[in-house]
C-alpha cells in the first residue's frame, strides 16, 4: 500500500523490516486505519477538498490515506520543502554574512581615504543592533571620517522585492508584516516599527515616532491621549507615494499613563531603510562622510574591515518554521538559488532546486506547481504524498534529519503548535508545520505513536466554507488519535 515513496527509499525502508515484526505492524496498521477513518466523516470536512496521508517513518508503509494524490494549496506547509533544500544545498553550517570593506587606507587622523563598501548576502535576521555593532567595529578600527562615498552592494539577490504569487490588494495597501519586501541588504525584517506613546495629560496629542530611522517614511500623527480609564484604539493608514516613499497616518487614542504601543508595517524600499539605519549609526558614532550614500557593487581587491555573520542555518530555519516567517523563507530560497545556480539569487532559481528535489523523490513535474518558498500563494499545488515524501526523506537522513526535525514547532511547547497536543505525557511528541490562508488549513507532522512507531502525516484542506476552527480542531484530533494508539 506504499504510495509516492521513491524506489531507492522504499528499498532502504524494506531493509529495516523484519518478518518477526510483520504481525505486530499489521495489527497496528489496522488499529490506526480504524481510528482515523472515523474522523473523515467529521462535519468540518463537508464541502471541502482535502487530502491526507499517514506513513510509518521506519518502514515507509502507507498506513492510512484519503485523496493522498490530490494536488492542493499547502499554505505555509510549503516551508518544509524550502527547509529541506536549504539544509541539503547550503549545509547546516551556513551563515548569512554582511561585509564592510574599503578600497582605501586609514591615516593617523582616522580619515579613510577611499570609499566604504557594504555588501549584503541576504541575512533575514539583521536588526538595528547588528548595524550598531558593525559601525562600532568600524570606529574601533580607527575610522573617524570617510573621505569618499558609502557604497551599498545588494547584488547577491535580484531586485524583485515582493513575494511572488501574492498580490492581495488589501495587503499591498496595508503592508502587514507577513508580506514584507525582500532584499540582499535588509534590516528589521523590512518593517517599520511605529511607537505610540501617551501624552502628558488627557486631551493632549500622543507621540508617534519611528523606533528606527527609515528613509522615505512620513508620519502623520492623529492620535490623542484619552482618560486613564479609556481603552486604546489605534488604526494605521499606509499610503505608498512612490517606489521609495510612503506615509503612515496613525489615528485614534491611547489611555493616559499607558505603556507605549508598537505597530509593525512593511516598508517599500529595503535598501533605503538599510541606508538610513546605517547612516544614523555613523552619525551617532561621530563618523562623518565627505561623499554620499549610494548603490553600487564591490570592486575586486578591496580590504575587509569588519563583518557580521548570522546564526547558523538550523537556528534560522527554526525561527522560520516555528514562527512561520514568510520573510525568512523567501530570503532562504533566494540564497539557495544563488548558491546552486549563481548570482543573483532569484525565486525561480530556488524553485528550480525544489523541483529537482521533488523529482528525485519520484514526483512528476506536471503533478505539482511551485510559486514561492513561503507558501503565501493560492497558486501553489502539492499532493499530501509529495510533502510526506520530503518528511520521510529528511527523517531518515542521518546527517541532516535531526536539524530538519528540530526546526519544526513542538506540540504543546512552542511555535504555532504550542497550544495544541498538550497534556500529561503529550508535550514534545508531535513536531510539525502548520499552514493557514483564508479557507485553507494544513498540517504536516511527525507523531510519536502510542504503539511505539514514528509516523509522518500530511493533512491538507482547501475550500473551507467558513472559518477554519473546525478543521484546526480536526487536525489536532487526527494527531491525537495516533498518539493514543
Secondary structure, 3 states (H helix, E strand, C coil): CCCCCCHHHHHHHHHHCCHHHHHHHHHHHHHHHHHHHHHHHCHHHCCCEEEEEEEECCCCCEEEEECCCCEECCHHHHHHHHHHHHHHHHCCCCCCEEEEEECCEECCCCEEECCEEEEECCCCCCCHHHHHHHHHHHHHCCCCEECCCEEEECCCECCCCCCCCCCCHHHHHHCCHHHCCCCCCCCHHHEEEEEEECCCCCCCECEEEECCCCCCEEEEEEEEEECCCCCCEEEEEEEEEECCEEEEEEEEEEECCCCCEEEEEECCCHHHHHHHHHHHHHHHHCCEECCCEEECCCCCCCEEEEEEECCCHHHHHHHHHHCCCHHHHHHHHHHHHHHHHCCCECHHHHHHHHHHHHHHCCCCHHHCECCCCCCCCCCCEEEHHHHHHHHHHHHCCCCCHHHHHHCCEECCCCHHHCCCCCCCCCCCCEEEEEEEECCEEEEEEEEECCCCCEEEEEEEEECCCCCCHHHHHHHHHHHHHHHCC
